[in-house]
Amino acid sequence: MTTPSATVRRAILEDARDAVGMAARISTGELSATQVVEQSLDRIALTESDVHALLYVDQDGARAAATEHDERHRRGHPTGPAGGVPIVIKDNIDVAGMVTTAGSRAFGSTPANRDAELVRRLRAAGAILVGKANLDEFAMGATTESSAFGSTHNPHDLSRTPGGSSGGSAASVAAGQVPWAVGSDTGGSIREPAAQCGIVGVKPTYGSIPDHGIVPFAPSLDQAGPMAGTVADTALLHSLMAGGGNYLAAARRGGEESLAGFRIGVVSQMAGRENYPTILRAFERSVEELCAQGAEIVEVSIPSARDGLSLYYAISSAEAVSLLGPLAEAGKLGEESMVRWGKGVQVLGTRGQIEDSWALVQVLRQEVAAAFESCAVLISPTMPVVAPKLGRGSDDPMAAPQTDWWTVLANLTGIPAMSVPHGRSDQTGMPVGLQIMAPHDQDLLLYRVGASIEGSTDVGYAVG
């Protein structure tokens, strides 16, 4: 094993917020995959006891993959666009040879016998899988506190949640363990942790990334997506997961050009007094920065936006019954999953409720389509609050802080959405996220706008 010098170790840590640069430096031989992976494992060893982002670390597998990569590179063989870059995978996604727990003890300890399709694509691109990330049980939560294996802690403040359900993925990136992570998003489970941990997270257009090999929560809403420290890094990961797409080019364009000619819609129902004052002040700064970039800001109305949360809970809980039912009857569910199962049973047992909910979703989709007629993208705060303190003690997810309020819109309508960090709360110092939403199949716009604003206020890296 080659031990990196102090200079190389510093360079690798800096590259942990630059997966694109890391891949380029590995491809030129300036860095080796072995050096990068060892630094990632060292960083995990340094931070994991505090953060608890990961449920499994595959040291042997990661080292073997790095050695194989370096040998291929030495022989002049192709190593892929992500060659040598470490990544963690949310533990509701199958990785061959690793147990998929979905944050629960209900599934036992049998390893997956094959990779999920998106994992296969990442391996084919040369990414090196170093472990599986913690999550709320069955991805049903917004804090990771319902994980059967204990809570993840926010690297920016260990007394606070990293968000959920992809909290382990977000915390791993924010702590500098890896430059890339994969999450899944049913009602905001990528974007909320991204906002709370000060990284970038994207829920792509519904159905654009295959769901084979992912434990389902609510199949009509579930979507896997990329998480990283920068818009450009997220863009490259998105293209690898989707099997193509010029997302990185869009991000580079956004970082180089103004937004002159762009019309950006502020959703009035999502930018009002439901948000904490510190969130509103941060959002107003974001709007000012977009104006300074040359964008035209218009106010748009989505009257049903505030109904989204109740619709989301009804639909997602009803769809979860097929997974949770047998486990509930066997007494294998945690408290929050039991609440979701009970809510789903109630919805399905109430005549017409699920049909009425979907009818209201159709109205919401029409309103969103109408809003896009006057602008290219929509914006709002990602969340109405900063990262809550751990240990709220609420048994009922519907009684928790309404972190899902603004994120569920994209899941119910299927549109793509990004959370990009934009400063910190002037009260708590915690990261704050800006949500950008685009029309169906216009994910490129997220990267164009997100890259134009991410550099205006740097949240920084939670380095310990």
C-alpha positions in Angstrom: 0.0 0.0 0.0 1.3 3.5 -0.9 0.9 6.0 1.9 0.2 9.5 0.6 2.5 12.3 1.6 1.0 15.2 3.8 0.8 17.3 0.6 -1.1 14.6 -1.3 -3.4 14.0 1.7 -4.3 17.7 1.8 -4.9 17.7 -2.0 -7.2 14.7 -1.7 -9.2 16.3 1.1 -9.6 19.5 -1.0 -10.7 17.2 -3.9 -13.4 15.7 -1.6 -15.4 18.8 -2.6 -14.3 18.3 -6.2 -15.0 14.9 -7.6 -14.7 16.2 -11.1 -11.2 17.4 -10.4 -10.3 14.2 -8.4 -11.3 12.0 -11.4 -9.2 14.2 -13.7 -6.2 14.0 -11.5 -6.5 10.3 -11.1 -6.8 9.9 -14.9 -3.5 11.9 -15.4 -1.7 9.9 -12.8 -1.2 12.9 -10.4 -3.2 10.9 -7.9 -3.8 7.1 -7.7 -7.1 5.5 -6.8 -5.3 3.7 -4.0 -4.2 7.0 -2.4 -7.7 8.5 -2.7 -9.4 5.5 -1.3 -7.0 5.3 1.7 -7.6 8.9 2.4 -11.3 8.3 2.3 -11.0 5.4 4.7 -8.8 7.5 7.0 -11.4 10.2 7.0 -14.1 7.7 7.8 -12.0 6.5 10.7 -11.5 10.1 12.0 -15.1 11.2 11.8 -17.4 8.2 11.9 -17.6 7.8 15.7 -19.0 11.3 15.9 -21.2 11.4 12.8 -22.4 7.8 12.4 -23.1 8.3 8.7 -22.4 4.7 7.6 -23.8 1.3 8.4 -21.1 -0.7 6.6 -17.6 0.2 5.4 -16.2 -2.2 2.8 -12.5 -1.6 3.4 -11.3 -4.7 1.7 -13.5 -4.3 -1.3 -12.7 -0.6 -1.8 -9.0 -1.3 -1.6 -9.2 -4.2 -4.1 -11.2 -2.0 -6.5 -8.6 0.8 -6.2 -5.7 -1.7 -6.8 -7.5 -3.0 -9.9 -8.2 0.5 -11.1 -4.5 1.5 -10.8 -3.4 -1.6 -12.6 -5.7 -0.9 -15.4 -4.5 2.7 -15.6 -0.9 1.5 -15.6 -1.6 -0.8 -18.5 -3.3 2.0 -20.4 -6.8 0.4 -20.3 -9.9 2.6 -20.0 -11.0 3.3 -16.4 -14.2 5.3 -16.9 -15.2 8.9 -16.3 -15.5 8.3 -12.5 -12.4 6.2 -12.3 -11.2 5.9 -8.7 -13.7 8.3 -7.1 -15.1 7.0 -3.7 -18.8 6.9 -3.2 -21.3 5.7 -0.6 -24.7 4.2 -1.4 -27.9 4.7 0.7 -28.7 1.4 2.4 -32.0 0.8 0.8 -30.2 0.2 -2.5 -28.7 -3.2 -3.3 -24.9 -3.6 -3.6 -23.8 -7.2 -4.4 -22.2 -8.8 -1.4 -23.5 -6.3 1.1 -26.6 -6.6 3.2 -29.4 -4.2 2.4 -30.9 -3.3 5.7 -33.1 -0.3 4.7 -32.4 1.0 8.2 -34.3 -1.9 9.7 -33.5 -5.2 11.4 -36.5 -6.8 9.7 -34.7 -8.1 6.6 -32.0 -10.3 8.3 -28.4 -10.5 7.2 -28.4 -12.1 3.8 -26.2 -10.1 1.3 -27.7 -8.9 -2.0 -26.7 -11.2 -4.8 -26.6 -8.5 -7.5 -26.2 -4.7 -7.8 -29.0 -2.4 -8.3 -29.0 -1.1 -11.9 -27.7 2.4 -10.9 -24.9 0.8 -8.8 -23.9 -1.3 -11.8 -23.7 1.8 -13.9 -21.5 3.5 -11.2 -19.2 0.6 -11.1 -18.9 0.5 -14.9 -18.0 4.2 -14.8 -15.1 3.4 -12.4 -16.6 4.7 -9.1 -15.3 2.9 -6.0 -18.0 1.9 -3.4 -16.7 2.3 0.1 -19.8 1.6 2.1 -23.6 1.9 2.8 -25.1 4.9 4.4 -27.6 5.2 7.3 -31.2 6.1 6.8 -34.5 6.3 8.5 -36.2 2.8 8.7 -37.5 2.0 5.2 -36.7 5.7 4.2 -39.8 6.8 6.2 -38.6 9.8 8.2 -36.8 13.1 8.0 -34.1 12.8 10.7 -32.5 9.3 10.6 -33.7 8.9 14.2 -35.9 6.0 13.2 -33.0 3.9 11.9 -32.8 0.7 13.8 -29.0 1.3 14.0 -29.0 4.7 15.7 -29.2 8.3 14.5 -26.7 10.0 12.3 -25.4 13.4 13.5 -25.1 16.6 11.5 -21.4 17.3 10.9 -22.0 21.0 11.3 -23.5 20.5 14.8 -23.5 17.1 16.3 -26.5 17.9 18.4 -28.7 18.3 15.3 -30.2 15.9 12.8 -28.6 15.7 9.3 -32.1 15.3 7.9 -33.6 12.3 6.3 -34.2 9.9 5.1 -30.9 10.1 3.2 -29.2 11.6 6.3 -26.2 9.2 6.3 -25.5 10.0 2.6 -25.5 13.8 3.2 -23.5 13.6 6.4 -20.8 11.4 4.8 -20.3 14.0 2.1 -20.4 16.9 4.5 -17.9 15.3 6.8 -15.4 14.8 3.9 -15.6 11.0 4.0 -16.5 10.8 0.3 -17.1 13.3 -2.5 -20.2 11.5 -3.8 -23.2 9.7 -2.3 -26.4 8.2 -3.7 -29.7 8.9 -1.9 -33.4 8.3 -2.6 -36.2 10.9 -2.4 -39.9 10.1 -1.9 -41.0 13.4 -0.2 -37.7 15.3 0.1 -35.3 12.7 1.4 -32.4 13.9 -0.8 -33.0 17.6 -0.8 -33.8 18.1 3.0 -30.5 16.4 4.2 -28.6 18.3 1.5 -30.0 21.6 2.8 -29.3 20.7 6.4 -25.8 19.5 5.8 -24.8 22.2 3.3 -24.3 20.1 0.2 -26.1 19.7 -3.1 -28.9 17.1 -3.7 -31.1 16.5 -6.7 -34.3 14.6 -7.1 -34.3 13.9 -10.9 -37.4 13.8 -13.1 -39.5 10.8 -11.9 -38.6 7.6 -13.7 -35.3 8.9 -15.3 -33.1 6.7 -13.1 -34.0 3.0 -12.8 -35.4 1.8 -9.5 -34.5 -1.9 -10.0 -32.8 -3.1 -6.8 -34.1 -0.3 -4.5 -36.4 -1.2 -1.5 -39.7 0.6 -2.4 -41.4 3.1 -0.1 -44.1 4.7 -2.4 -43.4 3.6 -6.0 -45.3 6.5 -7.6 -43.1 9.0 -5.7 -39.7 7.3 -5.2 -36.7 8.5 -7.1 -33.0 7.9 -6.6 -30.6 10.8 -7.1 -27.1 12.2 -6.6 -25.6 14.1 -3.7 -22.3 15.9 -3.6 -20.5 18.9 -2.3 -20.8 21.0 -5.5 -23.2 21.4 -8.4 -20.6 20.2 -10.9 -19.9 17.1 -8.9 -23.6 16.4 -8.5 -24.0 16.9 -12.3 -21.4 14.3 -13.2 -22.8 11.8 -10.7 -26.3 12.4 -12.1 -25.1 11.7 -15.7 -23.6 8.4 -14.6 -26.7 7.3 -12.7 -29.0 8.2 -15.6 -26.8 6.7 -18.2 -26.1 10.0 -20.0 -27.0 13.7 -20.0 -25.1 16.9 -20.4 -25.5 17.9 -16.8 -21.9 18.8 -16.2 -21.8 21.0 -19.3 -24.9 22.8 -18.0 -23.2 23.3 -14.6 -20.1 24.7 -16.2 -22.1 27.1 -18.3 -24.0 28.2 -15.2 -20.7 28.9 -13.4 -19.4 31.0 -16.3 -22.4 32.9 -17.6 -25.0 35.3 -16.1 -28.6 34.5 -15.9 -29.6 37.4 -18.2 -32.9 36.4 -19.9 -33.9 33.9 -17.3 -37.3 34.2 -15.7 -37.4 32.7 -12.3 -40.6 32.2 -10.4 -40.9 32.7 -6.7 -43.8 30.5 -5.4 -45.7 32.8 -3.2 -47.3 30.0 -1.1 -43.9 28.6 -0.3 -42.1 31.8 0.5 -44.3 33.2 3.3 -44.7 33.2 7.0 -44.7 29.4 7.3 -40.9 29.7 7.1 -38.9 30.7 10.1 -37.7 34.3 9.8 -34.1 33.3 9.5 -35.0 31.1 6.5 -36.9 33.9 4.9 -34.0 36.3 5.3 -31.7 33.7 3.6 -34.2 33.2 0.8 -34.4 37.0 0.2 -30.6 37.0 -0.1 -30.8 34.3 -2.7 -33.4 36.2 -4.7 -31.2 39.3 -4.5 -28.2 37.3 -5.8 -30.3 35.9 -8.7 -31.3 39.4 -9.6 -27.6 40.5 -9.5 -26.9 37.6 -11.9 -29.4 39.2 -14.4 -32.4 37.0 -13.8 -35.9 38.4 -13.9 -37.8 37.4 -10.8 -41.6 36.9 -11.1 -44.1 35.9 -8.4 -46.2 32.8 -9.3 -49.0 31.2 -7.5 -49.6 27.5 -6.9 -52.8 27.6 -4.8 -52.7 23.9 -3.9 -49.1 23.9 -2.8 -50.0 24.0 0.9 -52.1 20.9 0.5 -49.1 18.9 -0.7 -48.0 17.6 2.7 -51.4 16.0 3.5 -51.7 14.5 0.0 -48.1 13.2 0.3 -48.7 11.5 3.6 -52.0 9.9 2.4 -50.6 8.6 -0.8 -47.1 7.5 0.4 -48.5 5.8 3.5 -51.1 3.9 1.4 -48.5 2.7 -1.1 -46.2 1.6 1.8 -48.8 -0.8 3.1 -47.8 -3.6 0.7 -44.2 -3.5 2.1 -45.0 -2.9 5.7 -48.1 -5.1 6.2 -46.3 -8.5 6.6 -43.6 -6.9 8.8 -46.2 -5.1 11.0 -48.0 -8.4 11.5 -44.8 -10.1 12.5 -43.9 -7.3 14.9 -40.8 -6.3 13.1 -41.4 -2.6 12.6 -40.1 0.4 14.5 -42.4 3.0 15.9 -42.4 5.4 13.0 -42.9 2.7 10.4 -45.8 1.4 12.4 -47.3 4.9 12.4 -46.9 5.0 8.6 -48.5 1.6 8.2 -51.4 2.6 10.4 -51.9 5.7 8.4 -51.9 3.7 5.2 -54.4 1.2 6.5 -56.7 4.1 7.5 -56.4 5.7 4.1 -57.1 2.5 2.2 -60.0 1.7 4.5 -61.7 5.1 4.0 -64.0 5.0 1.0 -62.8 7.3 -1.8 -59.8 8.9 0.1 -57.1 7.6 -2.1 -59.1 8.5 -5.3 -59.8 12.0 -3.9 -56.1 12.4 -3.1 -55.0 11.6 -6.6 -57.7 13.9 -8.0 -56.2 16.8 -6.0 -52.7 15.8 -7.2 -53.9 16.3 -10.7 -55.1 19.8 -9.8 -51.7 20.4 -8.3 -49.9 19.2 -11.5 -52.1 21.5 -13.6 -51.2 24.5 -11.4 -47.5 23.7 -11.6 -47.7 23.4 -15.4 -49.4 26.8 -15.5 -46.7 28.4 -13.3 -44.0 27.2 -15.7 -45.7 29.0 -18.5 -44.4 32.3 -17.1 -40.9 31.2 -16.0 -38.1 28.7 -16.7 -37.7 27.5 -13.1 -39.4 27.9 -9.7 -37.6 28.6 -6.5 -38.5 28.4 -2.8 -36.7 27.6 0.5 -35.8 23.9 0.6 -37.2 23.8 4.1 -39.1 26.2 6.4 -36.6 25.5 9.3 -33.0 24.8 9.9 -31.8 21.3 11.0 -33.8 20.4 14.1 -32.2 19.2 17.3 -31.9 15.4 17.7 -34.2 13.8 20.2 -37.4 15.6 19.7 -39.2 12.5 21.0 -42.1 12.7 18.6 -43.7 9.3 17.8 -45.8 10.8 15.0 -44.0 12.0 11.9 -47.0 14.2 11.1 -46.4 16.1 14.4 -42.7 16.6 13.7 -41.4 20.0 12.4 -42.8 20.2 8.9 -39.5 19.8 7.0 -41.3 18.2 4.1 -43.6 21.2 3.4 -41.9 22.5 0.3 -40.2 19.4 -1.0 -43.2 17.1 -1.6 -44.4 19.3 -4.5 -41.7 17.9 -6.8 -42.5 14.3 -5.8 -46.3 14.6 -6.3 -45.8 16.2 -9.7 -42.7 14.2 -10.8 -40.7 17.3 -11.7 -36.9 17.6 -11.0 -35.7 19.6 -8.1 -32.4 20.6 -6.5 -31.3 21.9 -3.1 -28.2 24.0 -3.4 -26.6 25.5 -0.3 -26.9 29.3 -0.1 -25.4 30.6 3.1 -26.1 30.0 6.8 -28.8 30.9 9.2 -28.1 34.3 10.9 -29.4 32.8 14.1 -27.9 29.3 14.4 -25.1 29.3 11.9 -26.5 26.2 10.3 -26.6 25.7 6.5 -29.6 26.9 4.5 -30.7 25.5 1.2 -32.4 27.0 -1.9 -34.8 24.8 -3.8 -34.8 25.0 -7.6 -37.5 23.2 -9.5 -37.7 22.7 -13.3 -40.3 21.3 -15.7 -40.4 17.6 -16.5 -37.2 16.3 -18.2 -35.6 19.7 -17.9 -33.1 18.7 -15.2 -30.4 20.6 -17.1 -32.0 23.8 -15.9 -31.3 22.9 -12.3 -27.6 22.7 -13.0 -27.6 25.9 -15.1 -29.2 28.0 -12.3 -27.7 26.1 -9.4 -24.2 26.6 -10.6 -24.8 30.3 -11.1 -25.6 30.9 -7.5 -23.6 28.3 -5.5 -20.4 30.3 -5.4 -22.0 33.5 -4.1 -22.0 32.3 -0.5 -19.8 29.3 0.6 -21.3 27.2 3.3 -17.9 25.6 3.7 -16.9 22.1 4.6 -17.6 20.4 8.0 -14.0 19.5 8.5 -13.0 18.0 11.9 
